[in-house]
Amino acid sequence: MRHKQWTVEIHILEDDNDDLTRARAVLITRTGRRHESVGYARRNPADRPVPEIGDELAAGRALADLADKLTGDAADDVAQLAGQSRQG
C-alpha cells in the first residue's frame, strides 16, 4: 500500500473589531496542482467577540468549499477518463 500525505494550510485574517473573519485554505498536491478556497464568518453585532468562534466557522467553511472542489475535480477526472464531460 502506498502512503500519501497532503497538507492544507489555513490562513486566517480577522478585522480589527473581530467582526469579520476570512480563512483561506490552500492545498498543493505533490504533482503541483493547487486548490484554494475561502470561507467567511461575520459576528452578529449583538454577540460578544470570541475570535476563536469566527476562526472555526471561517476555516470550516473554507474546508467545506475545498472538499466540494476536490470532489468536483474527481468527478471531472472520472468523466474525462470515460470520455465524457461533466455537466454543471
Secondary structure as the mmCIF struct_conf table of DSSP 4:
data_model
#
loop_
_struct_conf.conf_type_id
_struct_conf.id
_struct_conf.beg_label_comp_id
_struct_conf.beg_label_asym_id
_struct_conf.beg_label_seq_id
_struct_conf.end_label_comp_id
_struct_conf.end_label_asym_id
_struct_conf.end_label_seq_id
STRN STRN1 VAL A 8 GLU A 14
TURN_TY1_P TURN_TY1_P1 ASP A 16 ASN A 17
BEND BEND1 ASP A 18 ASP A 19
STRN STRN2 LEU A 20 ILE A 28
TURN_TY1_P TURN_TY1_P2 ARG A 30 THR A 31
STRN STRN3 ARG A 34 ARG A 42
TURN_TY1_P TURN_TY1_P3 PRO A 45 ALA A 46
BEND BEND2 ASP A 47 ASP A 47
HELX_LH_PP_P HELX_LH_PP_P1 ARG A 48 PRO A 49
HELX_RH_AL_P HELX_RH_AL_P1 PRO A 51 LEU A 81
TURN_TY1_P TURN_TY1_P4 ALA A 82 GLY A 83
#
